Amino acid sequence: MKTRCLVFLLACTAASAQKVTGPVPVTADSHPFLAAAHNLQPMDLAKVGYLEEEFLVSGTANVYDWASDGSLKVKTSNAPYTTRILVRRPADAARFNGTVVVELPNTARRFDWSMLWGYMHNYVTDSGAAWVGVTMPGAVDGLKKFNPTRYASLSFANPTPTEACAAGGRGGRGGSATSNDEDGLRWDAISQVGALLKSGNLPGLKADHVVLTTQGADVVTYINAIQPSSKVYDGFVVKSPGPPTRLSRCDTAPGNGDARQLIHNAGVPVVAVLTQGEVVASLPYLREDSDVPVDRFRLYEIAGAAHIDSAPYIAMPSVADQTAGGGAQGTPQWPFNLRCDPEIPLQNLPLQAYVLDAAFAGLDLWVKKGTAPPRAARIELKDGTVALDQFGNGIGGVRSPYVEVPTASYFTTTPGPGTCRELGSAAGFSWARLDALYGSYKNYAAKAGQSVDRMRKERFLTEGDAQRMRENLLESSH
């Protein structure tokens, strides 16, 4: 069967028309970077009734200046760009629930890494939503290295390449540097992809609602700077909320005390998810919950969870693809070049996956039906640090059986270089302590089951994840 490929034009927001090419053919010698079947933990999408397609999206975008009062001014207009989108959707159109989750993949390793898919793919496939990953400027070189032919057209070229940034401009490194690339083009590209998904002009997919997600700065920046004028996205899930980034190569990020650092008045619902290990460092960027129509907001702080666990790494490209894209780190089991001290395994504690799934499910109801998601207590602090209970686990926050019916103490940082400070570990209780706490496995299972049921009833767990949590807890504790 021949792979269909088509090119068409459509109207879009923020600049001129887009051109969409695809699906880009998959052959024995050419597959999409980040394809689900070529990840560190390969996923057979067909088994869950999904298919994957890749498209190239071209258009023109503006570069903006972002004033301290939040207003935007066009600095350079109608600069061409080409990005790619990776689409995962139900193979049976009747299963599609109308929601598309748009993820901005992480580019910390200079290639696309779909961290949020690693956490929340069960929400997508359980609910019948679709997922779209949009390549950002920081990953373009990695994709071109991976496959120079497939990705030859990718570009966020600087429309003013001889311009040197003014002193203090982060992109200009103190005012001396020029660049052939302009990462400020990504904001209009993000808006245009959202509009494309709603237009019905992407083969096989027409969204009723689009929500945007990623970890940290880019989604915060989009909410505060771009959403007020674009009004494309119907909601946002922010993992690890923090300060916004700069809006263009020569811009500077809003500094301490700047009103643009906090998410306010997005006009659509926003759900932010934070871990116990991130709370203290994130305090300047946190805010109160709200049900005000123009400022709907929820923040969930997960007790017992560290900044990162094994979930996002299952959605990292395979070692072979990473190497082709510019260099892999470590092994599939330990994807880092440096070891922690003491050495630990990559933590397999699925709390973030469960709470993020619930966050997306809650956002979906908030967007579609106006049903507000639950509120959660915040992590308690004492003398500037997280307050701990008798088991060494955080007090407050989103509670789960892992901390309500504990079998271990959970640590949210680890000594050592690099990423170690963001990694968690667990110290399991002795059998004597478990016996003193629960008396029997039957008693433990009953208490754990009650905790799971509470989370489900309070909508901090989806139905599918409630079953997964029971299986995970009972298998790991037997």
Residue pairs with C-beta under 8 A, 6 or more apart in sequence:
3 23
3 25
3 26
4 23
4 203
5 21
5 22
5 23
5 24
5 25
6 21
6 22
6 203
7 19
7 20
7 21
8 19
8 20
8 201
9 17
9 18
9 19
10 17
10 18
10 20
10 196
10 199
10 201
11 17
11 199
12 18
12 59
12 191
12 192
12 195
12 196
13 188
13 191
13 192
13 195
13 230
13 232
14 61
14 62
14 188
14 191
14 192
14 230
15 59
15 60
15 61
15 62
15 77
15 78
15 188
15 192
16 59
16 60
16 78
17 59
18 57
18 58
18 59
18 192
18 196
19 57
19 58
19 59
20 55
20 56
20 57
20 58
20 196
20 201
20 202
21 55
21 56
21 58
22 53
22 54
22 55
22 56
22 203
23 53
23 54
23 55
23 203
24 32
24 53
24 54
24 55
24 56
24 84
24 150
26 32
26 35
26 54
30 147
30 149
30 150
31 37
31 38
32 52
32 54
32 84
32 86
32 150
33 111
33 112
33 142
33 143
33 146
33 147
33 151
33 317
33 321
33 325
34 86
34 105
34 112
34 113
34 114
34 133
34 315
34 317
34 321
35 52
35 86
36 42
36 43
36 44
36 45
36 52
36 88
37 43
37 44
37 45
37 52
38 317
38 318
38 320
38 321
39 314
39 315
39 316
39 317
39 318
40 313
40 314
40 315
40 316
40 317
40 318
40 319
40 332
40 335
41 314
41 315
41 332
42 318
43 121
43 314
45 51
45 52
45 88
46 91
48 125
49 90
49 91
49 92
49 95
49 125
50 88
50 89
50 90
50 91
50 125
51 88
51 89
51 90
51 91
52 86
52 87
52 88
53 86
53 87
53 89
53 203
53 204
54 84
54 85
54 86
54 87
55 84
55 85
55 87
55 202
56 82
56 83
56 84
56 153
56 154
57 82
57 83
57 84
57 85
57 189
57 192
57 193
57 196
58 80
58 81
58 82
58 153
59 80
59 81
59 188
59 189
59 192
60 77
60 78
60 79
60 80
60 81
60 188
61 78
61 79
61 81
61 185
61 186
61 187
61 188
61 189
61 192
62 74
62 75
62 76
62 77
62 78
62 79
62 185
62 188
63 74
63 75
63 76
63 77
63 79
63 159
63 182
63 184
63 185
63 248
64 72
64 73
64 74
64 75
64 184
64 187
64 225
64 247
64 248
65 72
65 73
65 75
65 247
65 248
65 251
66 72
66 225
66 247
66 251
66 260
67 73
68 254
68 258
68 259
68 260
70 224
70 225
70 228
70 259
70 260
72 225
72 226
72 229
75 184
75 248
76 159
76 160
76 182
79 157
79 158
79 159
79 182
79 185
80 155
80 157
81 155
81 156
81 157
81 185
81 186
81 189
82 153
82 154
82 155
83 134
83 135
83 136
83 154
83 156
83 189
83 193
84 134
84 135
84 143
84 151
84 154
85 132
85 133
85 134
85 135
85 193
86 112
86 114
86 132
86 133
87 130
87 131
87 132
87 202
87 204
87 205
88 117
88 124
88 130
88 131
88 132
89 96
89 130
89 131
89 204
89 205
90 96
90 128
90 130
93 204
95 128
96 128
96 129
96 130
96 205
97 127
97 128
97 129
97 364
98 207
98 208
98 209
98 368
99 127
99 129
99 130
99 207
99 208
99 209
99 210
99 211
99 364
99 367
99 368
100 129
100 130
100 131
100 132
100 197
100 205
100 207
100 209
100 210
100 211
101 116
101 120
101 124
101 129
101 130
101 131
101 132
101 210
101 211
101 213
101 237
101 360
102 132
102 133
102 134
102 190
102 193
102 194
102 197
102 210
102 211
102 212
102 213
102 233
103 114
103 116
103 117
103 131
103 132
103 133
103 134
103 212
103 213
103 214
104 133
104 134
104 136
104 190
104 212
104 213
104 214
104 218
104 219
105 112
105 113
105 114
105 115
105 133
105 134
105 135
105 136
105 139
105 214
106 112
106 113
106 114
106 115
106 214
106 215
106 312
107 113
107 136
107 137
107 138
107 139
107 142
109 142
109 322
109 326
109 329
110 138
110 139
110 141
110 142
110 325
110 326
111 139
111 142
111 143
111 146
111 317
111 322
111 325
111 326
112 133
112 135
112 136
112 139
112 142
112 143
112 317
113 312
113 315
113 316
113 317
114 133
114 315
115 214
115 215
115 239
115 312
115 315
116 213
116 214
116 215
116 237
116 239
116 312
116 356
117 124
117 131
117 133
117 315
118 311
118 312
118 313
118 314
118 315
118 316
118 353
119 239
119 311
119 312
119 352
119 353
119 356
119 357
120 353
120 356
120 357
120 360
121 131
121 315
122 353
122 357
122 462
122 464
122 465
122 468
123 129
123 356
123 357
123 360
123 361
123 462
124 130
124 131
124 360
126 357
126 462
126 463
126 464
127 361
127 364
127 462
129 360
129 364
130 205
130 207
132 193
132 197
134 189
134 190
134 193
135 143
135 154
136 183
136 186
136 218
137 156
137 181
137 182
137 183
137 185
137 186
138 183
140 151
140 154
140 155
140 156
140 181
141 326
142 325
142 326
143 151
143 154
143 325
144 151
144 152
144 154
145 324
145 325
145 326
146 321
146 324
146 325
146 326
147 324
156 181
156 182
156 183
156 185
156 186
156 189
157 180
157 181
157 182
158 179
158 180
158 181
158 182
158 249
159 182
160 182
161 178
161 179
161 180
162 178
163 178
163 250
164 172
164 175
164 176
164 177
164 178
165 171
165 172
165 173
165 175
165 177
165 249
165 250
166 172
166 175
166 250
167 174
167 175
168 174
168 175
168 252
169 175
169 249
169 250
169 251
169 252
170 246
170 251
170 252
170 253
171 177
171 179
171 183
171 246
171 248
171 249
171 250
171 251
172 178
172 249
172 250
179 249
181 249
182 248
182 249
183 248
183 249
184 247
184 248
184 249
184 251
186 218
187 221
187 222
187 225
187 226
187 247
190 212
190 222
190 226
191 226
191 230
191 232
194 210
194 212
194 230
194 232
194 233
195 232
196 202
197 205
197 206
197 207
197 210
198 206
198 207
198 208
198 210
198 232
199 206
200 206
208 368
209 234
209 235
209 364
209 367
209 368
210 232
210 233
210 234
211 233
211 234
211 235
211 236
211 237
211 360
211 363
211 364
211 367
212 219
212 222
212 233
212 235
212 236
212 237
213 219
213 236
213 237
213 238
213 239
213 360
214 238
214 239
215 239
215 240
216 238
216 239
216 240
216 241
216 242
217 242
217 243
217 244
217 245
217 253
218 245
219 236
219 238
220 238
220 241
220 242
220 243
220 244
220 245
220 263
220 285
221 244
221 245
221 247
222 233
222 236
223 236
223 238
223 263
223 266
223 270
224 244
224 260
224 263
224 264
225 244
225 247
225 260
227 233
227 236
227 266
227 267
227 268
228 265
228 266
228 267
231 267
233 268
234 268
234 367
235 268
235 269
235 270
235 271
235 363
235 364
235 366
235 367
236 266
236 268
236 269
236 270
236 271
236 363
237 270
237 271
237 272
237 273
237 356
237 359
237 360
237 363
238 263
238 270
238 271
238 272
238 273
239 272
239 273
239 352
239 356
240 273
240 274
240 275
240 278
240 282
240 307
241 263
241 272
241 274
241 282
241 285
241 286
241 299
242 282
242 285
243 253
243 254
243 261
243 284
243 285
244 253
244 254
244 260
244 261
245 253
246 252
246 253
254 260
254 261
256 284
261 284
261 285
262 285
262 287
263 270
263 272
263 287
263 297
264 287
264 295
265 294
265 295
266 294
266 295
266 296
266 297
267 294
268 296
268 367
269 296
269 297
269 298
269 363
269 366
269 367
270 296
270 297
270 298
271 297
271 298
271 299
271 300
271 359
271 360
271 362
271 363
271 366
271 373
272 297
272 298
272 299
272 300
273 299
273 300
273 302
273 352
273 355
273 356
273 359
274 282
274 286
274 299
274 300
274 301
274 302
275 301
275 302
275 305
275 306
275 307
275 351
275 352
275 412
276 301
276 302
276 303
276 304
276 305
276 306
276 379
276 386
276 394
276 397
276 412
277 305
277 306
277 307
277 412
277 413
277 422
277 424
278 307
279 301
279 378
279 379
279 381
279 386
280 381
280 384
280 385
280 386
286 299
287 297
287 299
288 297
289 297
289 298
289 299
289 375
290 296
290 297
291 372
296 366
296 372
298 359
298 362
298 373
298 374
298 375
298 376
299 376
299 378
300 355
300 359
300 376
300 397
300 398
300 460
301 376
301 378
301 379
301 396
301 397
301 398
302 351
302 352
302 355
302 397
302 398
302 400
303 379
303 393
303 394
303 395
303 396
303 397
303 398
303 399
303 400
303 403
304 349
304 351
304 393
304 394
304 400
304 402
304 403
304 410
304 412
305 349
305 351
305 352
305 410
305 412
305 424
306 347
306 349
306 410
306 411
306 412
306 413
306 422
306 423
306 424
307 412
307 422
307 423
307 424
308 419
308 422
308 423
309 346
309 347
309 348
309 349
309 350
309 351
309 352
309 423
309 424
310 346
310 347
310 348
311 350
311 352
311 353
313 335
313 346
316 322
316 335
317 325
319 328
319 331
319 332
322 328
322 329
328 335
329 335
329 336
329 337
330 336
330 337
333 345
333 346
334 345
334 346
335 346
336 418
336 419
337 418
338 416
338 417
338 418
338 419
338 420
339 416
340 414
340 415
340 416
340 417
340 420
340 423
341 415
341 416
341 420
342 415
344 414
344 423
344 425
346 423
347 423
347 424
347 425
347 426
349 402
349 410
349 424
349 426
350 468
350 469
350 472
351 400
351 402
353 465
354 400
354 455
354 460
354 461
354 462
354 465
354 468
354 469
355 398
355 460
357 461
357 462
357 464
357 465
358 459
358 460
358 461
358 462
358 465
359 373
361 459
361 462
362 373
362 374
362 459
363 373
365 371
365 373
366 372
366 373
373 459
374 458
374 459
374 460
376 397
376 398
376 460
377 396
377 397
378 396
378 397
379 386
379 387
379 394
379 395
379 396
379 397
380 386
380 387
380 394
380 395
380 396
381 387
386 394
386 395
386 412
387 394
387 395
387 396
388 394
388 395
389 395
389 403
391 403
391 406
391 409
392 409
392 410
392 411
392 427
393 402
393 403
393 406
393 409
393 410
394 403
394 412
398 460
399 451
399 455
400 451
400 455
400 460
400 469
401 447
401 448
401 451
401 452
401 455
401 469
401 473
402 408
402 410
402 473
403 410
404 447
404 451
405 438
405 444
405 447
405 448
405 451
406 429
407 428
407 429
407 434
407 444
407 476
407 477
408 426
408 427
408 428
408 429
409 426
409 427
409 429
410 424
410 425
410 426
411 424
411 425
411 426
411 427
412 424
413 420
413 421
413 422
413 423
413 424
414 420
414 421
414 423
414 424
414 425
429 437
434 444
437 444
438 444
438 447
441 477
441 478
444 477
445 474
445 477
448 470
448 473
448 474
448 477
449 470
452 461
452 466
452 469
452 470
452 473
453 466
455 461
455 466
455 469
456 462
456 463
456 466
461 469
